[in-house]
Structures are given as structure tokens and as C-alpha cells.
């Protein structure tokens, strides 16, 4: 099945849904004995896909000419409201220090030394995202859309830094942002029709390569995780089997994608409450309740907290 619409790519919603489901599974479910490393694999693969999609989206917006002011206003309206609510709830609940609160609110909590709040450790990824938004906006502000051609250079530079420092996976921006930048590289290739070369790279092989590069035991192959995620997404933009395409574009996938940000922010916080605690048997017995509460709160957050702010960010009344 060819993917022809260059303004919106429904298949990407399916990958966004899969990315958050992988993260939820990696964080909340027993995917096998610890020695198998499947929980780590699911979490790493899910985040790589999530970040790659973000980079693809952001670079597409800016390369197509979105004004820097409009871009920043929309991104802030998208990320900040729920993030700040979550940070303040965690701060009151966990008794965070003033420095922890400030660094989390300013989205620099992941920079060394890290200042993550208990049960909000996963919010490091929002810091990486926000820092990338500022870098991308600065490039366009200084050089116009041509500034986006620095994205491939930055991507290779970050991967090189990871190699030099031996960081196969990290929460620090300069050791992780290549997963977002790789999505930006894919966006540039897509904008110029160069992604078609991926037609010769089977989608099933691209999935397998990403899984291998996401497993904690595969050593140096983990440095290729950003590019494996971008290649996997790129192959399905070019061509995808009909059944897989229908699954990725299905209504359930679209719905999960629409609340994916809230699912990510909320799931780990709820896991720190009664819903997620207890001995092994008790804890997993309560997992259906935890998932139900996570999806319910994510639905409410998306529709009644986030969407009104996004509407303001777009300048709509």
C-alpha cells in the first residue's frame, strides 16, 4: 500500500501508539525474566520511536516555513501545561527541593547533576524534547530554514560523542538527542523525496534491526538505535503491506496516539501510588486498575487540560 499524502501521514499515528505501548509495557509489565532484558528492550525501542517521530514532526514544521514564534508558542502550549501540573503534584507529594522544582519546571532536570523527582524520573525525556525545540528554533532564527541542514551534522556529532564516552543509552541531552535528530534527518530526506531509497529495505527487517539495537546486551549496536528507528519509520512511509497499514491507521491506534503524551506523563506517577505498589503478586493483580486509571486520566487530561491550551497556542478562539 503506497503512502501518498505528503501533508499528513496516518501511519505515523500508529507508530506513535506503538511507541507509548512499548514504554508502558517496559515500565509496568513483566515481559520475561530479568536476564532476558525484554523490559529494557521495550522501553528503549519505544523511546527511540517516540523521539524519532518528534524530530520528524518538528523539522517538517520548520522546514516547511512555520514562523519561529508560532512554533515555540505551539510547542510550549503542547508540553508545558500537563508537565507543570505533574511536576507540581510530584513536588507536593514527594517534598522536592526548590532546586529540583526549578530545574524540572525549566526542563533542565536531566543535565548533570540530574535533579529528578521521585516517581517523576521519566520526565527527563521532556527536558530533552524542550532543549531540542530551542536548538531547532535558534537554527531557523539565525539561518532560516537552511539552518535545518545542521540537523544531520548535529546527529552524527551526538552519536560520535556517545561512542567516545561509551554511552549506549543515557538521559543526558548530548548523549540522547540523536534519537530526535535522526527523525529530523528523515524529515529532510522526505521533504526532498530521497526517502524512496528505503523501498529496498524490508519493513520487517527494519523492525528486527531496531529491536536488536535496543537490547541492552548488544553492545555497540545500541549506538545505531536512532538510525534504526528512523529507517523503520521511513520504510513504512515509503511502502507498507496492506494489513500492517490498516492496523497502524486503525481508529484504536489513532486514539492511543492522540493521548500518548498524557499516557507517558501520567503512567509512572500513578505507578508510585497504591495502584502500582505491593508485593509481586499483589502489584500485578492491580495492573488492570492501574492501566484503566492511566488511560482514563490521560483521556481527561488530553481533552480538558491540553486541548484548550493547544487551541490558545494556535491562536484560535
BALOBA-1460 file (C-alpha; in Angstrom, 3 decimals):
// residues 317
<rec num="1" residu="x" x="0.000" y="0.000" z="0.000"/>
<rec num="2" residu="x" x="1.570" y="3.297" z="-1.070"/>
<rec num="3" residu="x" x="1.542" y="6.274" z="1.280"/>
<rec num="4" residu="x" x="0.856" y="9.286" z="-0.889"/>
<rec num="5" residu="x" x="-0.405" y="12.099" z="1.354"/>
<rec num="6" residu="x" x="2.562" y="14.390" z="1.979"/>
<rec num="7" residu="x" x="0.666" y="16.713" z="4.363"/>
<rec num="8" residu="x" x="-0.370" y="14.095" z="6.900"/>
<rec num="9" residu="x" x="0.859" y="10.540" z="7.307"/>
<rec num="10" residu="x" x="-1.687" y="8.464" z="9.272"/>
<rec num="11" residu="x" x="0.761" y="5.576" z="9.627"/>
<rec num="12" residu="x" x="2.858" y="7.738" z="11.926"/>
<rec num="13" residu="x" x="-0.034" y="7.793" z="14.409"/>
<rec num="14" residu="x" x="0.205" y="4.021" z="14.511"/>
<rec num="15" residu="x" x="3.921" y="4.141" z="15.288"/>
<rec num="16" residu="x" x="3.282" y="6.769" z="17.960"/>
<rec num="17" residu="x" x="0.722" y="4.453" z="19.556"/>
<rec num="18" residu="x" x="3.138" y="1.525" z="19.397"/>
<rec num="19" residu="x" x="5.891" y="3.625" z="20.941"/>
<rec num="20" residu="x" x="3.863" y="4.543" z="24.015"/>
<rec num="21" residu="x" x="2.526" y="0.994" z="24.366"/>
<rec num="22" residu="x" x="6.100" y="-0.314" z="24.323"/>
<rec num="23" residu="x" x="7.081" y="2.176" z="27.023"/>
<rec num="24" residu="x" x="4.065" y="1.251" z="29.169"/>
<rec num="25" residu="x" x="4.832" y="-2.440" z="28.742"/>
<rec num="26" residu="x" x="8.502" y="-1.944" z="29.548"/>
<rec num="27" residu="x" x="7.729" y="0.029" z="32.693"/>
<rec num="28" residu="x" x="4.644" y="-1.764" z="34.009"/>
<rec num="29" residu="x" x="4.543" y="-5.378" z="32.816"/>
<rec num="30" residu="x" x="6.744" y="-8.419" z="33.386"/>
<rec num="31" residu="x" x="7.919" y="-9.172" z="29.851"/>
<rec num="32" residu="x" x="10.088" y="-12.068" z="30.924"/>
<rec num="33" residu="x" x="12.883" y="-12.940" z="33.371"/>
<rec num="34" residu="x" x="15.200" y="-10.030" z="34.131"/>
<rec num="35" residu="x" x="18.124" y="-11.791" z="32.424"/>
<rec num="36" residu="x" x="16.294" y="-11.642" z="29.087"/>
<rec num="37" residu="x" x="16.324" y="-7.830" z="29.125"/>
<rec num="38" residu="x" x="12.957" y="-7.554" z="27.372"/>
<rec num="39" residu="x" x="11.674" y="-4.740" z="29.579"/>
<rec num="40" residu="x" x="14.759" y="-2.681" z="28.811"/>
<rec num="41" residu="x" x="14.384" y="-3.504" z="25.116"/>
<rec num="42" residu="x" x="10.739" y="-2.392" z="25.063"/>
<rec num="43" residu="x" x="11.498" y="0.859" z="26.878"/>
<rec num="44" residu="x" x="14.484" y="1.746" z="24.697"/>
<rec num="45" residu="x" x="12.718" y="0.890" z="21.426"/>
<rec num="46" residu="x" x="9.573" y="2.767" z="22.480"/>
<rec num="47" residu="x" x="11.502" y="5.912" z="23.367"/>
<rec num="48" residu="x" x="13.568" y="5.732" z="20.166"/>
<rec num="49" residu="x" x="10.391" y="5.621" z="18.064"/>
<rec num="50" residu="x" x="8.756" y="8.372" z="20.141"/>
<rec num="51" residu="x" x="11.786" y="10.657" z="19.847"/>
<rec num="52" residu="x" x="12.248" y="9.929" z="16.143"/>
<rec num="53" residu="x" x="8.637" y="10.848" z="15.410"/>
<rec num="54" residu="x" x="9.089" y="14.069" z="17.345"/>
<rec num="55" residu="x" x="12.154" y="15.002" z="15.325"/>
<rec num="56" residu="x" x="10.349" y="14.204" z="12.079"/>
<rec num="57" residu="x" x="7.399" y="16.393" z="13.061"/>
<rec num="58" residu="x" x="9.424" y="19.359" z="14.318"/>
<rec num="59" residu="x" x="11.850" y="19.532" z="11.398"/>
<rec num="60" residu="x" x="8.951" y="19.138" z="8.949"/>
<rec num="61" residu="x" x="7.143" y="22.111" z="10.522"/>
<rec num="62" residu="x" x="10.201" y="24.347" z="10.491"/>
<rec num="63" residu="x" x="11.472" y="23.296" z="7.082"/>
<rec num="64" residu="x" x="8.064" y="23.993" z="5.588"/>
<rec num="65" residu="x" x="8.323" y="27.563" z="6.839"/>
<rec num="66" residu="x" x="6.492" y="27.774" z="10.163"/>
<rec num="67" residu="x" x="7.471" y="31.008" z="11.908"/>
<rec num="68" residu="x" x="9.755" y="30.509" z="14.906"/>
<rec num="69" residu="x" x="7.379" y="32.401" z="17.206"/>
<rec num="70" residu="x" x="4.405" y="30.293" z="16.124"/>
<rec num="71" residu="x" x="6.457" y="27.130" z="16.509"/>
<rec num="72" residu="x" x="7.605" y="27.922" z="20.041"/>
<rec num="73" residu="x" x="4.156" y="29.064" z="21.138"/>
<rec num="74" residu="x" x="2.578" y="25.841" z="19.875"/>
<rec num="75" residu="x" x="5.253" y="23.610" z="21.379"/>
<rec num="76" residu="x" x="5.057" y="25.325" z="24.757"/>
<rec num="77" residu="x" x="1.273" y="25.061" z="24.720"/>
<rec num="78" residu="x" x="1.602" y="21.365" z="23.894"/>
<rec num="79" residu="x" x="4.166" y="20.358" z="26.504"/>
<rec num="80" residu="x" x="4.098" y="22.793" z="29.418"/>
<rec num="81" residu="x" x="0.572" y="22.625" z="30.930"/>
<rec num="82" residu="x" x="0.487" y="18.918" z="31.773"/>
<rec num="83" residu="x" x="4.217" y="18.785" z="32.528"/>
<rec num="84" residu="x" x="3.991" y="21.625" z="35.041"/>
<rec num="85" residu="x" x="0.891" y="20.155" z="36.683"/>
<rec num="86" residu="x" x="2.689" y="16.801" z="37.014"/>
<rec num="87" residu="x" x="5.849" y="18.436" z="38.406"/>
<rec num="88" residu="x" x="3.931" y="20.463" z="40.991"/>
<rec num="89" residu="x" x="1.897" y="17.419" z="42.071"/>
<rec num="90" residu="x" x="5.118" y="15.413" z="42.446"/>
<rec num="91" residu="x" x="6.819" y="18.249" z="44.317"/>
<rec num="92" residu="x" x="3.993" y="18.496" z="46.849"/>
<rec num="93" residu="x" x="3.729" y="14.722" z="47.160"/>
<rec num="94" residu="x" x="7.436" y="13.955" z="47.438"/>
<rec num="95" residu="x" x="8.653" y="17.101" z="49.166"/>
<rec num="96" residu="x" x="11.083" y="18.126" z="46.416"/>
<rec num="97" residu="x" x="13.749" y="20.767" z="46.984"/>
<rec num="98" residu="x" x="13.496" y="24.226" z="45.469"/>
<rec num="99" residu="x" x="16.321" y="23.359" z="43.054"/>
<rec num="100" residu="x" x="14.581" y="20.170" z="41.943"/>
<rec num="101" residu="x" x="11.351" y="22.062" z="41.322"/>
<rec num="102" residu="x" x="13.053" y="24.890" z="39.452"/>
<rec num="103" residu="x" x="15.139" y="22.600" z="37.238"/>
<rec num="104" residu="x" x="12.135" y="20.433" z="36.402"/>
<rec num="105" residu="x" x="9.932" y="23.430" z="35.611"/>
<rec num="106" residu="x" x="12.692" y="24.816" z="33.369"/>
<rec num="107" residu="x" x="13.204" y="21.414" z="31.677"/>
<rec num="108" residu="x" x="16.873" y="21.065" z="32.558"/>
<rec num="109" residu="x" x="16.484" y="18.360" z="35.227"/>
<rec num="110" residu="x" x="18.270" y="15.792" z="33.038"/>
<rec num="111" residu="x" x="21.520" y="17.744" z="32.802"/>
<rec num="112" residu="x" x="24.281" y="16.603" z="35.153"/>
<rec num="113" residu="x" x="23.960" y="16.527" z="38.032"/>
<rec num="114" residu="x" x="20.405" y="15.310" z="37.406"/>
<rec num="115" residu="x" x="17.649" y="16.624" z="39.677"/>
<rec num="116" residu="x" x="14.799" y="14.211" z="39.045"/>
<rec num="117" residu="x" x="11.845" y="13.952" z="41.424"/>
<rec num="118" residu="x" x="10.836" y="10.535" z="42.755"/>
<rec num="119" residu="x" x="8.145" y="8.955" z="40.550"/>
<rec num="120" residu="x" x="8.853" y="11.680" z="38.008"/>
<rec num="121" residu="x" x="12.189" y="10.314" z="36.824"/>
<rec num="122" residu="x" x="10.707" y="9.646" z="33.380"/>
<rec num="123" residu="x" x="10.207" y="13.377" z="32.827"/>
<rec num="124" residu="x" x="13.873" y="13.592" z="31.770"/>
<rec num="125" residu="x" x="12.642" y="12.974" z="28.237"/>
<rec num="126" residu="x" x="10.568" y="16.173" z="28.271"/>
<rec num="127" residu="x" x="13.748" y="18.079" z="29.074"/>
<rec num="128" residu="x" x="15.494" y="16.541" z="26.056"/>
<rec num="129" residu="x" x="12.489" y="17.445" z="23.873"/>
<rec num="130" residu="x" x="12.295" y="21.048" z="25.072"/>
<rec num="131" residu="x" x="16.024" y="21.592" z="24.680"/>
<rec num="132" residu="x" x="15.791" y="20.268" z="21.120"/>
<rec num="133" residu="x" x="12.920" y="22.667" z="20.373"/>
<rec num="134" residu="x" x="15.078" y="25.595" z="21.451"/>
<rec num="135" residu="x" x="18.055" y="24.417" z="19.377"/>
<rec num="136" residu="x" x="15.867" y="23.920" z="16.287"/>
<rec num="137" residu="x" x="14.189" y="27.308" z="16.747"/>
<rec num="138" residu="x" x="17.577" y="29.012" z="17.166"/>
<rec num="139" residu="x" x="18.890" y="27.428" z="13.963"/>
<rec num="140" residu="x" x="15.918" y="28.719" z="11.986"/>
<rec num="141" residu="x" x="16.019" y="32.134" z="13.640"/>
<rec num="142" residu="x" x="19.688" y="32.550" z="12.735"/>
<rec num="143" residu="x" x="19.801" y="30.923" z="9.299"/>
<rec num="144" residu="x" x="16.236" y="30.497" z="8.099"/>
<rec num="145" residu="x" x="15.042" y="27.078" z="7.043"/>
<rec num="146" residu="x" x="18.553" y="26.378" z="5.730"/>
<rec num="147" residu="x" x="19.517" y="26.034" z="9.377"/>
<rec num="148" residu="x" x="17.740" y="22.674" z="9.358"/>
<rec num="149" residu="x" x="20.626" y="21.270" z="7.322"/>
<rec num="150" residu="x" x="22.679" y="21.418" z="10.519"/>
<rec num="151" residu="x" x="20.463" y="18.612" z="11.847"/>
<rec num="152" residu="x" x="22.393" y="15.757" z="10.124"/>
<rec num="153" residu="x" x="25.704" y="17.217" z="11.330"/>
<rec num="154" residu="x" x="24.434" y="17.502" z="14.901"/>
<rec num="155" residu="x" x="23.042" y="13.966" z="14.733"/>
<rec num="156" residu="x" x="26.391" y="12.472" z="13.746"/>
<rec num="157" residu="x" x="28.168" y="14.644" z="16.327"/>
<rec num="158" residu="x" x="25.945" y="13.400" z="19.156"/>
<rec num="159" residu="x" x="26.372" y="9.770" z="18.127"/>
<rec num="160" residu="x" x="30.126" y="10.339" z="17.978"/>
<rec num="161" residu="x" x="30.035" y="11.790" z="21.497"/>
<rec num="162" residu="x" x="28.138" y="8.706" z="22.664"/>
<rec num="163" residu="x" x="30.770" y="6.465" z="21.106"/>
<rec num="164" residu="x" x="33.654" y="8.379" z="22.667"/>
<rec num="165" residu="x" x="32.041" y="8.387" z="26.112"/>
<rec num="166" residu="x" x="30.703" y="4.825" z="25.901"/>
<rec num="167" residu="x" x="27.080" y="5.931" z="26.408"/>
<rec num="168" residu="x" x="24.851" y="3.334" z="24.771"/>
<rec num="169" residu="x" x="21.788" y="4.833" z="26.478"/>
<rec num="170" residu="x" x="21.522" y="7.990" z="28.553"/>
<rec num="171" residu="x" x="19.175" y="10.700" z="29.825"/>
<rec num="172" residu="x" x="21.686" y="13.492" z="29.142"/>
<rec num="173" residu="x" x="20.773" y="15.535" z="26.086"/>
<rec num="174" residu="x" x="24.138" y="15.379" z="24.306"/>
<rec num="175" residu="x" x="24.128" y="11.593" z="24.722"/>
<rec num="176" residu="x" x="20.496" y="11.001" z="23.692"/>
<rec num="177" residu="x" x="19.182" y="13.704" z="21.380"/>
<rec num="178" residu="x" x="20.442" y="11.878" z="18.278"/>
<rec num="179" residu="x" x="17.227" y="9.834" z="18.507"/>
<rec num="180" residu="x" x="15.287" y="13.056" z="17.836"/>
<rec num="181" residu="x" x="17.822" y="14.360" z="15.332"/>
<rec num="182" residu="x" x="17.626" y="11.121" z="13.316"/>
<rec num="183" residu="x" x="13.909" y="11.781" z="12.882"/>
<rec num="184" residu="x" x="14.820" y="15.250" z="11.664"/>
<rec num="185" residu="x" x="17.199" y="13.750" z="9.095"/>
<rec num="186" residu="x" x="14.350" y="11.529" z="7.884"/>
<rec num="187" residu="x" x="12.129" y="14.630" z="7.568"/>
<rec num="188" residu="x" x="14.710" y="16.330" z="5.339"/>
<rec num="189" residu="x" x="15.020" y="13.226" z="3.175"/>
<rec num="190" residu="x" x="11.236" y="13.011" z="2.957"/>
<rec num="191" residu="x" x="10.911" y="16.684" z="2.029"/>
<rec num="192" residu="x" x="13.159" y="16.090" z="-0.979"/>
<rec num="193" residu="x" x="11.795" y="12.678" z="-1.955"/>
<rec num="194" residu="x" x="15.081" y="10.969" z="-1.069"/>
<rec num="195" residu="x" x="13.445" y="8.589" z="1.390"/>
<rec num="196" residu="x" x="12.319" y="6.405" z="-1.527"/>
<rec num="197" residu="x" x="15.657" y="4.584" z="-1.367"/>
<rec num="198" residu="x" x="14.246" y="2.820" z="1.714"/>
<rec num="199" residu="x" x="11.853" y="0.952" z="-0.573"/>
<rec num="200" residu="x" x="14.575" y="-1.698" z="-0.887"/>
<rec num="201" residu="x" x="14.806" y="-2.106" z="2.908"/>
<rec num="202" residu="x" x="12.043" y="-4.567" z="4.017"/>
<rec num="203" residu="x" x="9.852" y="-3.238" z="6.825"/>
<rec num="204" residu="x" x="10.122" y="-6.479" z="8.804"/>
<rec num="205" residu="x" x="13.915" y="-6.308" z="8.668"/>
<rec num="206" residu="x" x="13.812" y="-2.685" z="9.854"/>
<rec num="207" residu="x" x="11.721" y="-3.733" z="12.863"/>
<rec num="208" residu="x" x="14.135" y="-6.561" z="13.658"/>
<rec num="209" residu="x" x="17.152" y="-4.250" z="13.421"/>
<rec num="210" residu="x" x="15.549" y="-1.742" z="15.798"/>
<rec num="211" residu="x" x="14.811" y="-4.473" z="18.330"/>
<rec num="212" residu="x" x="18.389" y="-5.738" z="18.144"/>
<rec num="213" residu="x" x="19.779" y="-2.213" z="18.540"/>
<rec num="214" residu="x" x="17.508" y="-1.647" z="21.550"/>
<rec num="215" residu="x" x="18.553" y="-4.717" z="23.531"/>
<rec num="216" residu="x" x="20.956" y="-3.922" z="26.398"/>
<rec num="217" residu="x" x="23.177" y="-6.905" z="25.581"/>
<rec num="218" residu="x" x="24.010" y="-5.919" z="22.001"/>
<rec num="219" residu="x" x="26.836" y="-3.593" z="22.955"/>
<rec num="220" residu="x" x="27.990" y="-1.222" z="20.216"/>
<rec num="221" residu="x" x="24.923" y="-1.914" z="18.073"/>
<rec num="222" residu="x" x="22.987" y="0.269" z="20.507"/>
<rec num="223" residu="x" x="24.748" y="3.326" z="19.064"/>
<rec num="224" residu="x" x="22.748" y="2.676" z="15.872"/>
<rec num="225" residu="x" x="19.370" y="2.757" z="17.641"/>
<rec num="226" residu="x" x="18.457" y="6.307" z="16.429"/>
<rec num="227" residu="x" x="19.116" y="5.374" z="12.813"/>
<rec num="228" residu="x" x="17.336" y="2.020" z="13.130"/>
<rec num="229" residu="x" x="14.218" y="3.809" z="14.406"/>
<rec num="230" residu="x" x="14.367" y="6.356" z="11.582"/>
<rec num="231" residu="x" x="14.858" y="3.619" z="8.987"/>
<rec num="232" residu="x" x="11.917" y="1.632" z="10.353"/>
<rec num="233" residu="x" x="9.604" y="4.627" z="10.211"/>
<rec num="234" residu="x" x="10.949" y="5.615" z="6.806"/>
<rec num="235" residu="x" x="10.337" y="2.189" z="5.272"/>
<rec num="236" residu="x" x="6.654" y="2.312" z="6.197"/>
<rec num="237" residu="x" x="6.311" y="5.855" z="4.858"/>
<rec num="238" residu="x" x="7.547" y="4.556" z="1.504"/>
<rec num="239" residu="x" x="5.580" y="1.311" z="1.449"/>
<rec num="240" residu="x" x="3.759" y="-0.878" z="3.926"/>
<rec num="241" residu="x" x="1.793" y="-4.116" z="3.479"/>
<rec num="242" residu="x" x="-1.953" y="-3.561" z="3.403"/>
<rec num="243" residu="x" x="-2.722" y="-5.414" z="6.634"/>
<rec num="244" residu="x" x="0.024" y="-3.646" z="8.570"/>
<rec num="245" residu="x" x="-1.041" y="-0.310" z="7.100"/>
<rec num="246" residu="x" x="-4.639" y="-0.862" z="8.150"/>
<rec num="247" residu="x" x="-3.542" y="-1.805" z="11.661"/>
<rec num="248" residu="x" x="-1.318" y="1.257" z="12.020"/>
<rec num="249" residu="x" x="-4.030" y="3.552" z="10.655"/>
<rec num="250" residu="x" x="-6.860" y="2.000" z="12.673"/>
<rec num="251" residu="x" x="-9.107" y="4.033" z="14.973"/>
<rec num="252" residu="x" x="-7.750" y="2.425" z="18.177"/>
<rec num="253" residu="x" x="-4.185" y="3.284" z="17.167"/>
<rec num="254" residu="x" x="-5.208" y="6.832" z="16.302"/>
<rec num="255" residu="x" x="-6.881" y="7.214" z="19.685"/>
<rec num="256" residu="x" x="-3.902" y="5.882" z="21.641"/>
<rec num="257" residu="x" x="-1.638" y="8.220" z="19.650"/>
<rec num="258" residu="x" x="-3.879" y="11.182" z="20.484"/>
<rec num="259" residu="x" x="-3.471" y="10.626" z="24.235"/>
<rec num="260" residu="x" x="0.099" y="9.288" z="24.098"/>
<rec num="261" residu="x" x="1.733" y="12.325" z="25.702"/>
<rec num="262" residu="x" x="-0.617" y="12.198" z="28.679"/>
<rec num="263" residu="x" x="-0.186" y="8.426" z="28.957"/>
<rec num="264" residu="x" x="3.559" y="8.903" z="29.179"/>
<rec num="265" residu="x" x="3.466" y="11.639" z="31.802"/>
<rec num="266" residu="x" x="0.793" y="10.016" z="33.971"/>
<rec num="267" residu="x" x="1.676" y="6.308" z="33.957"/>
<rec num="268" residu="x" x="4.796" y="6.426" z="36.120"/>
<rec num="269" residu="x" x="3.228" y="8.834" z="38.604"/>
<rec num="270" residu="x" x="0.266" y="6.523" z="39.153"/>
<rec num="271" residu="x" x="2.672" y="3.582" z="39.414"/>
<rec num="272" residu="x" x="4.054" y="5.245" z="42.535"/>
<rec num="273" residu="x" x="0.638" y="5.197" z="44.223"/>
<rec num="274" residu="x" x="-1.289" y="2.314" z="45.795"/>
<rec num="275" residu="x" x="-2.288" y="1.250" z="42.282"/>
<rec num="276" residu="x" x="1.277" y="0.333" z="41.410"/>
<rec num="277" residu="x" x="2.744" y="-0.835" z="44.685"/>
<rec num="278" residu="x" x="2.787" y="-4.070" z="46.652"/>
<rec num="279" residu="x" x="4.454" y="-7.456" z="46.556"/>
<rec num="280" residu="x" x="4.872" y="-9.023" z="43.122"/>
<rec num="281" residu="x" x="1.570" y="-10.918" z="43.066"/>
<rec num="282" residu="x" x="-0.446" y="-8.065" z="44.550"/>
<rec num="283" residu="x" x="1.234" y="-5.475" z="42.344"/>
<rec num="284" residu="x" x="0.473" y="-7.271" z="39.111"/>
<rec num="285" residu="x" x="-3.020" y="-8.165" z="40.278"/>
<rec num="286" residu="x" x="-3.676" y="-4.418" z="40.427"/>
<rec num="287" residu="x" x="-2.189" y="-3.739" z="36.984"/>
<rec num="288" residu="x" x="-5.583" y="-3.717" z="35.173"/>
<rec num="289" residu="x" x="-6.726" y="-0.984" z="37.576"/>
<rec num="290" residu="x" x="-3.504" y="0.941" z="37.008"/>
<rec num="291" residu="x" x="-3.892" y="0.758" z="33.233"/>
<rec num="292" residu="x" x="-7.573" y="1.743" z="33.429"/>
<rec num="293" residu="x" x="-6.791" y="4.733" z="35.646"/>
<rec num="294" residu="x" x="-3.878" y="5.774" z="33.421"/>
<rec num="295" residu="x" x="-5.971" y="5.703" z="30.257"/>
<rec num="296" residu="x" x="-8.912" y="7.455" z="31.964"/>
<rec num="297" residu="x" x="-6.756" y="10.280" z="33.330"/>
<rec num="298" residu="x" x="-4.902" y="10.573" z="30.012"/>
<rec num="299" residu="x" x="-8.225" y="10.949" z="28.200"/>
<rec num="300" residu="x" x="-9.376" y="13.656" z="30.613"/>
<rec num="301" residu="x" x="-6.038" y="15.444" z="30.510"/>
<rec num="302" residu="x" x="-5.860" y="15.422" z="26.719"/>
<rec num="303" residu="x" x="-9.379" y="16.726" z="26.210"/>
<rec num="304" residu="x" x="-9.887" y="19.086" z="29.142"/>
<rec num="305" residu="x" x="-6.403" y="20.359" z="30.028"/>
<rec num="306" residu="x" x="-4.150" y="20.038" z="26.999"/>
<rec num="307" residu="x" x="-6.504" y="20.761" z="24.089"/>
<rec num="308" residu="x" x="-7.682" y="24.156" z="25.426"/>
<rec num="309" residu="x" x="-4.058" y="25.258" z="25.806"/>
<rec num="310" residu="x" x="-3.196" y="23.909" z="22.354"/>
<rec num="311" residu="x" x="-6.060" y="25.932" z="20.955"/>
<rec num="312" residu="x" x="-4.609" y="29.034" z="22.599"/>
<rec num="313" residu="x" x="-1.187" y="28.127" z="21.205"/>
<rec num="314" residu="x" x="-2.629" y="28.084" z="17.699"/>
<rec num="315" residu="x" x="-4.171" y="31.489" z="18.297"/>
<rec num="316" residu="x" x="-7.675" y="30.047" z="17.936"/>
<rec num="317" residu="x" x="-10.610" y="31.368" z="19.915"/>
